[in-house]
Amino acid sequence: MQISAISPFRYLLSLFFFLSVISACQREAGTGSGLPIDNPTPVTIGMRGIVVDDQNQPVAGAAVKCGTATTTTDRYGIFSFAGISVPGNNAYIQVEKAGYFTGHRSFVPVSKRVHPVRVQLQPKIIVGTVDAATGGQVALTSGATVQLPANAVVNAAGTLYTGPVQVSATWINPQATNLPDIMVGDLRGITTDGTERGLMTYGMLGVELTGASGKALQLAAGKKAKLQFPLPF
């Protein structure tokens, strides 16, 4: 069984495509705190974490950001923050390292607590190439596919791109035992009335487009890509 989603690329695909696909891939799994997820009231916390690769080996020299605070992992993949201010209901960190998709984690912070954080980066692997003029489809070994329309890819300046489009992609199995370490966010969402809810995922697909020179590409405004990926249950 497969699930499909058609989603706009309105931002650089250096980030996981999760955020625009997530609404089609999740359903409510229960109530949350009842508080707005973007509660602006700040709390001060500490953080000690580790960044590993898909083989659970430490990733050294990864750039870690939380709000305005930044640091890098040491040779053991360890990083830490002390006395940083984060929104009271949603602390968020971002991890970047060449050769990997950007990692993301979010969690509910507790004031004055040192929070343990683990992030597992997924390797950025080119799964296929599509001609920008004609569009086309690439497939992952998992059975997931990414289909791009014709004449729809632009560069960072918004100029129509012509030439080969390299598609890097990774499928996140919703039954993976390490799902909390590799997914975006923490499966919380907000209903139309502003109530926080817990969600259950049916899977996620990360996608990045680059040109022949390795520079980031994106779909033009108003254009859509079609994503398909398997449902393991």
C-alpha atoms as one frame of an Amber mdcrd trajectory, in Angstrom:
protein
   0.000   0.000   0.000   1.245   3.517  -0.732   0.324   7.027   0.247   0.634
   9.973  -2.111   1.005  13.682  -1.503   1.234  16.669  -3.814   3.063  19.513
  -2.134   4.497  22.923  -3.084   8.219  23.662  -2.795   7.958  27.281  -1.625
  11.255  27.213   0.186  14.779  25.931  -0.374  14.862  22.185  -0.122  17.893
  22.208   2.111  15.368  21.322   4.794  13.434  18.107   4.982  10.242  18.078
   2.976   8.481  16.785   6.111   6.763  20.036   6.999   4.651  20.222   3.857
   4.005  16.486   3.679   3.250  15.948   7.330  -0.431  16.932   7.140  -1.066
  14.172   4.616   0.910  11.596   6.564  -0.399  11.956  10.093  -3.607  11.669
  12.038  -4.677  12.581  15.545  -3.501  10.142  18.193  -4.702  11.911  21.314
  -4.831  15.198  23.138  -1.800  17.193  24.154  -1.284  19.787  26.838  -4.088
  22.037  25.627  -1.582  24.917  25.461  -0.504  26.664  22.276   2.576  24.944
  20.873   4.214  28.305  20.171   3.858  29.617  23.719   6.198  32.647  23.620
   6.879  32.740  27.369  10.583  31.878  27.618  12.229  29.455  30.020  15.921
  28.968  30.720  17.316  25.474  30.234  20.488  23.528  29.604  21.034  20.853
  27.003  23.517  18.043  26.521  23.257  15.978  23.381  24.898  13.693  20.896
  24.794  13.623  17.093  25.331  10.294  15.318  25.121   9.044  11.736  22.941
   6.268  10.322  25.444   3.706  11.645  25.260   5.191  15.156  28.785   6.570
  14.855  29.497  10.030  16.318  29.406  12.981  13.909  32.155  15.466  14.719
  32.060  19.103  13.638  28.283  19.278  13.146  26.802  22.766  13.581  24.071
  22.828  16.222  21.702  25.781  16.644  19.017  26.486  19.223  17.457  29.931
  18.880  20.384  32.353  18.789  22.758  29.917  20.520  25.174  27.943  18.337
  27.877  25.360  18.923  29.590  22.422  17.193  29.917  18.784  18.161  33.253
  17.487  19.432  35.035  14.387  18.121  32.618  12.230  20.087  29.572  13.924
  18.548  28.776  15.641  21.859  27.397  19.166  22.213  25.971  21.195  25.067
  24.189  24.442  25.854  23.959  26.121  29.258  21.547  28.825  30.366  19.825
  29.325  27.021  16.362  30.856  26.622  13.749  28.881  24.650   9.963  29.184
  24.131   8.174  27.648  27.089   6.334  24.970  25.152   8.644  24.153  22.254
  12.435  24.030  22.353  13.830  23.453  18.859  17.325  22.579  17.661  18.766
  22.251  14.164  21.863  20.245  13.199  23.806  20.673   9.946  26.732  18.724
   8.537  27.929  18.450   4.923  26.810  15.190   3.337  23.730  14.809   5.527
  20.169  16.055   5.548  19.606  18.747   8.156  18.575  17.251  11.486  15.797
  18.699  13.631  14.514  18.021  17.141  11.881  19.725  19.250  10.630  18.991
  22.735   8.711  20.503  25.640  11.310  22.210  27.862  11.301  22.287  31.650
  12.748  25.389  33.269  16.264  24.996  34.740  16.542  21.383  33.598  19.447
  20.029  31.525  17.751  18.117  28.722  19.362  15.097  27.028  19.035  15.210
  23.227  19.984  12.661  20.580  19.933  13.424  16.847  20.652  10.868  14.139
  21.564  12.403  10.793  20.547  10.726   7.553  23.072  10.605   4.682  22.237
  12.794   1.712  22.298  10.355  -1.209  21.427  11.252  -4.809  18.784   8.727
  -5.846  18.312   9.972  -9.417  18.495  12.825 -11.901  15.616  14.562 -13.710
  15.806  16.978 -16.653  14.331  20.304 -15.525  12.757  20.997 -18.932  10.825
  17.751 -19.171  10.397  16.812 -15.523  10.374  13.188 -14.470  10.398  10.713
 -11.641  13.030   9.055  -9.456  12.544   6.030  -7.209  14.051   4.924  -3.909
  14.797   1.294  -3.034  12.060   1.559  -0.375   9.478   1.992  -3.139   9.065
   5.719  -2.545   9.024   8.013  -5.599   9.489  11.729  -6.274   7.907  13.176
  -9.438   8.779  16.691 -10.625   6.755  18.636 -13.217   8.273  20.116 -16.394
   9.789  23.619 -16.415   9.156  24.102 -12.708  12.576  24.250 -11.049  14.218
  27.550 -10.099  17.449  28.550  -8.408  17.784  30.475  -5.141  17.186  33.765
  -6.976  13.914  32.472  -8.438  15.256  32.196 -11.998  14.014  29.271 -14.085
  16.639  26.525 -14.100  17.452  24.368 -17.110  19.612  21.284 -16.975  19.912
  18.178 -14.809  18.273  18.208 -11.393  19.882  15.905  -8.849  17.328  14.493
  -6.418  18.498  13.411  -2.972  15.843  11.662  -0.919  15.342   9.502   2.139
  12.255   7.682   3.432  11.523   7.598   7.158   9.805   4.362   8.149   7.103
   5.142  10.744   7.868   1.800  12.407  11.581   2.529  12.784  12.812   1.964
  16.326  14.944   5.119  16.047  12.084   7.280  14.721  12.334   9.912  17.516
  16.002  10.472  16.626  15.571  10.945  12.859  12.238  12.661  12.347  11.390
  16.363  12.292   9.727  17.683  15.421   8.001  15.569  18.042   4.604  14.712
  16.518   2.686  17.618  17.979   0.273  19.781  16.019  -2.331  22.491  16.441
  -6.000  22.224  15.540  -7.869  25.075  13.843  -9.040  26.297  17.252  -5.446
  26.506  18.502  -5.482  23.379  20.676  -2.348  21.259  20.780  -2.764  17.612
  19.760  -0.544  14.558  19.585  -0.131  12.954  16.156   0.750   9.549  14.753
   2.868   9.380  11.605   2.318   7.186   8.546   5.826   7.937   7.294   7.915
  10.844   6.047   9.974  11.610   2.968  12.965  13.952   2.932  13.871  15.543
  -0.426  16.556  17.942  -1.629  17.142  19.257  -5.157  20.517  20.427  -6.444
  21.851  21.517  -9.818  24.826  20.161 -11.710  27.114  22.500  -9.759  25.706
  21.323  -6.437  23.761  24.507  -5.701  20.333  24.251  -4.058  17.225  24.346
  -6.252  13.510  24.545  -5.511  10.169  24.396  -7.259   8.812  27.688  -8.534
   5.874  29.269  -6.709   2.633  27.569  -7.689   4.329  24.394  -8.908   3.844
  21.052  -7.196   5.724  17.803  -6.831   4.114  14.405  -6.333   5.505  12.174
  -3.593   4.639   8.537  -2.973   5.908   6.240  -0.271   4.922   2.842   1.153
   2.787   2.189   4.197   4.435  -0.662   6.166   1.271  -1.507   8.102
